[in-house]
Amino acid sequence: MPNHSSRVPVSVLDLAAILEGSTPADTFRHSLDLARHAEQWGYTRYWLAEHHNMASIASSATAVLIGHIAGGTSTIRVGSGGVMLPNHAPLVVAEQFGTLASLYPGRIDLGLGRAPGTDPLTARALRRDAHGAVNDFPEQVQELQTYLSADNRTSRVRAMPGEGLDIPMWLLGSSTYSAQLAGMLGLPFAFASHFAPTHLQAALQLYRNSFQPSEHLDKPYAAACVNVIAADSDAEAERLATSFYQFALNIIRGTSRPLQPPVPSMQGLWNDLEEEAVGQMMAYSFIGGPTTVQQQLQNFLRFTQVDELLAVSHIYDHSARLRSYKILSDISQWQE
């Protein structure tokens, strides 16, 4: 484990799953309830991720949902994990998060990604033109930083609110690209190992090696997101995980369905190649009872030396999802 004087911070990534038989309104009620519990249980932050045109995810209007969660909690940090910057004008993002930071001072995080968070056709509908191209991401990040800086007060284009506010900015990635950029800009970095495990170690090493101290951060700070499904027994966790496996299978197949209820077995629902593909994609998934998950996560933290852990849990039953996060909170009181 990293050499911390206290426990490794643990946070929540909520993909705002839409459940089979439920509505986005139900999802938002569940998200707020989870956030309130996460605050009570000592989680550091509660992040939501931008996705579009997906029948299983309701967090398309990410800034609006962040406001809903922040307004219903008191102390936990709330933010984006992340906003897909190429989908938006940097000025709009600066204004939205400037508004959030003005309403909930000291509690808002701005995590930025360069992927569209959707399919190519929907990405074109979002961007309308080539201005938001992925290749412009470094310039977009720096433009956004300019709008949020106090030095921009003499500019003819200003973010009001937003200008001069201390809004922590993170770069997110599933490859080495954003890792290097985060290091060069001296920003914290979060890796999406919950669905893109292949480049985790390479990205962490590149981030740490390329890090340049900045006004934002004096040394590297890296987080990794993983899938966690914890229950009171290994068998119950494996049963709950069948909803997660079905979710991953739909990604592999390129289909979009609400999160399905758990099933007794995945046999007959996937073939051998699909099972292998899901296993590779979701390699950093920690599923089991408290002892099993604790051991798995301790090994992961020793292996990666990350400074913070983000946990996402695709669990159909809301009470079981709450139980999973409570178990994770209980077992995360680890000391070096």
HELIX and SHEET records of a PDB file:
HELIX    1   1 PRO A   24  GLN A   40  1                                  17    
HELIX    2   2 THR A   62  GLY A   71  1                                  10    
HELIX    3   3 LEU A   85  ASN A   87  5                                   3    
HELIX    4   4 PRO A   90  LEU A  103  1                                  14    
HELIX    5   5 PRO A  120  ARG A  127  1                                   8    
HELIX    6   6 ALA A  130  GLY A  132  5                                   3    
HELIX    7   7 VAL A  134  ASP A  136  5                                   3    
HELIX    8   8 PHE A  137  LEU A  148  1                                  12    
HELIX    9   9 ALA A  150  THR A  154  5                                   5    
HELIX   10  10 TYR A  177  LEU A  185  1                                   9    
HELIX   11  11 LEU A  200  SER A  210  1                                  11    
HELIX   12  12 ASP A  234  ARG A  253  1                                  20    
HELIX   13  13 ASP A  272  MET A  281  1                                  10    
HELIX   14  14 PRO A  290  THR A  304  1                                  15    
HELIX   15  15 HIS A  318  ILE A  331  1                                  14    
SHEET    1   A 9 SER A 285  GLY A 288  0                                        
SHEET    2   A 9 ALA A 222  ALA A 230  1                                        
SHEET    3   A 9 PHE A 189  PHE A 191  1                                        
SHEET    4   A 9 MET A 169  GLY A 173  1                                        
SHEET    5   A 9 ILE A 108  GLY A 113  1                                        
SHEET    6   A 9 ARG A  77  MET A  84  1                                        
SHEET    7   A 9 ARG A  45  LEU A  48  1                                        
SHEET    8   A 9 VAL A  10  ASP A  14  1                                        
SHEET    9   A 9 GLU A 308  VAL A 312  1                                        
END                                                                             
